[in-house]
Amino acid sequence: MTTNPTKMTKLFVYGTLRKGFSNYQRVMQDCVHHYLGIARTLEPIRLFCDSYYIPYAVCGKGGVPIVGELFSVDEELLEKLDELEGVASGRYSRVQVRVVASDGSGEHEVGMYCITSEVPRLETRAMIEEYTAELNSHWVPRDQRDPTIQQQPWGGYD
């Protein structure tokens, strides 16, 4: 009897999907995935937070290499993550980036979610190299956000 192995995809996460952070606990922890460790992008990325401490990555617009985590995820979890990030609606796209793993395993070509819209005043937003547990501790869940503050066309809150 042969079994079909589950197809796994390597994914680099940099924000609330990091192990132990808000969306990891909500979306990933009960799904099939393998934590592969800390990594850093080789490409420069613009990573910043909005007023609710939601992190956003803008690819192809300069920046610095950013720190995040590598996971191997099954197809079911990848579909959930695509839904969470709004891939079908065009909010984010899952692009291929090169990362180097901190465990010495070398370079990896992996998926990563990048915002697709033009972000106003991108150059003046405070860039970060890593979305840390300290930043995540300030993240505001959707049901606790001020309803009078409108979500911007690019997806974030100013």
N, C-alpha and C positions, 0 to 999 in steps of 0.2 A: 504494500500500500504506500503510495507516495502522497506527500502533503504539499500543498502550494504554500511556499513561504510568503509571509506578508510583505508587500512592497513597502519599504521605508524610504523616507526622503529626509535629507539633512537640511536643517533649518537653523538660521542664526537669529536669535531674538535679543533685543536691546532694551526693552521697556517693561511694561506691566506683565509680559509673559515670562519674564525671568523666574527661575525657581524660587518659590516662596513669596513672590510678589502677587499683587491683587488679581490679575487675570489668570495667572498660573493656577492659583487656588480655585478659581471659578470655572476654568475651562479645561486645563490640561491635567491636573493631578490624578483624575480617575480614568484617563485615557491611555492608550498604548503609546509609549514614548520611552526613549532612552536618553538620559542626560550624558552628554559627551564632554562637558567641561567649558571653561572660559576660553574665549577667542577674541581676536581683534581683526577688524576689517583691514584689508590692504589698500582699498580705495578710500579716498576721503569722503566723508558723509557729513551733512549738516544735521546734527541732532540737537533738538531744543524742546522745551516744555511750554505748554500754554498756561493760562492762569489757574487751571485745575490740576496742574502737574501731570497732564497727559503728555507723554513723549511722542515726538514726531521725527522721522528720519526723511531727509530729502537727499536723494541720490543724484549725482551728476551736476551738482551746483557748488562744488568745492567742499571745504570743511576740513575735517581731520579724521584719521582712523579712529573708530569707536570700539568700545569694549562691550561685549555681550556674552551670550551663552550659546553653545551648540547643542542641538537636540536632533535625534533621529525620530521621526514621527510616522505613524501609519497613515494610510490614505483617509480613513475616517476622521482622524484628528486634523489632518491637513485641510479637509473640507470644512470642518468646524472653524478652524483658524481663518481660512479664506472668508468665511461668512462674518466672523467677528470683525475682521479688518475691512470689510466692505469691498472685496475684490470685484464681485459681480457688478456693483454699482459704480465702480471706477474710483472709489475713495483712495484705495491703496492698490498697488500692484506687487505681485511677488516676483522679484527679479533675482538674477543670479549674481552673486558677489564672491570675491575671493577673501578668505579669512585665514589667519594663521592661529592654530590652536596653542594654548599655553602649556599643554602636556608634552610638547615636543613631537607630536605626530605630523607636523608640517602644515602645508597649505591644503585647503579644501575649497572646492567650488560648491556653494550652498545657496539655498533660497533665503530671501530676506524681504520683509515688507517695507516698501517706500511709498510715501504719499505722492499722489500723482498730480494734484492741483498746484497752481502757482500760489506761493505763500507771500502775501504782502509784507514788505519790510523784512524780508528774509535776512538780509545782510546785517540788520540792526538787532536781530534777536540773539539773546545770549546762548552761544553754543556750549554744549557740554560734551565731554568725551565718554562719559558713562552715566547711565541712569541708575543711581545707587538706591540702596534700601532707604536711605534718608530721604531722598526725593520721593520715592514711592510711598513713604509714610504720610506724605501730604496729598496724595492722589485723592480726588473727590469722586465717589461713585455717582453714576448718572442720576439716581433718585435723590441725591443730596445737592445737586447743582441748582443754582439760582435760576428759576424759570424766566426771569426778566432779561437774562443775558443770552443773546441769540448765538447759536452756533454759526460760525463764519462759513462762507461758501467753500473754503479750502478744507473744512472739517474740524477746525479747532476753535478755541475760545480766546478772545483777546481781553 
